Amino acid sequence: MKKKRAIFFYNNEQVLRSMIKLAYFSYRDSYIRFEELPSGDGYADIVYLPKKASPVPVLVIELKWNRSARGAIDQIRDKKYPNVLDGYEGDILLVGIAYDKDGKKEGRKHTCPIEKA
């Protein structure tokens, strides 16, 4: 029986979500993390809300597998995910993360546009 190697999990949304969670640990003093936050006309994949004393922006993150990162940003806007933050006076950043499942091993890439709301 052949062992599964990490490359087989490259295009798994849960792996990407786990990597984002690991990055969160570096900023856990600044943010509160929410997953599948009901907002607008759906659920935002991941939202990082700044803690009161933190000057960092809100991050609204949408993950896409084998779709465009631009489409992820459009979905955030179209489904009005930032509406859940109505009344928030700080900066809100929209983050679309897309990853390509069909590219050759050397050509696979992640894209991540970031825009102000």
N, C-alpha and C positions, 0 to 999 in steps of 0.2 A: 504494500500500500504506500502510495506516494504522500509525502507530507505537504500540506498546503503552505505556500510561502506568502509573505506579506503582500506581494504584488497582486495576488488574487483578490485582495480586499481594497485595492486602490480606488475603485469606483463605488464604494459603498457609502451611502449618505451618513450612516451611523458612525463610520470611521471619521469622516470629516467633522461631524458634529462633536465627536470625542476630542478631536484635535483643538477645536474651538474652546471646548470646556477646559482643556489643559492650559490653553493660553489665558483663560479667565483667572486661573490661580495666581498669575503674576499681578493681576489688577483687582483681586478680591477685596482689597481695602478701599477701592474706589467705586466699585460697581455692585449692584444686585442683579443677578441673572434670572431671566424668565424664559422658559421654552414653551412653544406653542401657545403664546399669549393671545387670548381672544382680543381682536382689535379690528376696527373697520368692518370690512365684509369678509372676514376670515380669521386666520390664525397666523401671526408672525412666527417664523421658525424660532428665532432667538432674539431677545431684546435685552440689552444691558442698560439698566437705569443707574445713573450716578447716585452715590450716597450723598446726603445733604452737604457735607463739607468738601466734596470733590468738584473740581472745576472741569472735569472731562465731559464730553458730549454724550448724549444718548446714542446708542448704536442699535439700529433696527436691521437685522440680518435675515436675508432670504437665501436658502441653499437651492441650487439647481444641478441636477445630474443629467449630463448630455443635452443640456439646453443652454441658452445664452445667459451670460451674466447681465446683459442689458435687459433681458426679459425678467430677470429677478428684480431689478430696480423698478421696471415698469409695473410688475405685480404689486410691489410695496405701495407704489403711488395709486394704481388703479383700485386696489382693494382698501385704500385709505388706512393702512396700518398705523401711521402716526397719529390718527385721530384719537387713539386711546390715551395719548399724551396731551390732549387739549388743555390749554392753560399753562403748559410747561414753558418757561421763558428762556431756557438755555438752548444751545445748538443741538440739532438732531441730525445724525448722519445716517443715510440709507446705504446699506452694504449688500451688494449682490455677489455671491460666490458661486461660480459655475465650474464644473470639472467635466472633462471630456473622457468618455469611456471608450471611444472608438479609435482614437489615435494610436499610432504605433508606440511601442514602449518608450522610445526616445522622444516622440512627438507629443505625448499626452501633456496637457497643461491645465492649470487652474487660472481662471481670470477673476478679478475682483475689483469692479468699479465702486467708487465711493462718492456719494453726492450729498450735498446739504439738502434738507427737506425744504 
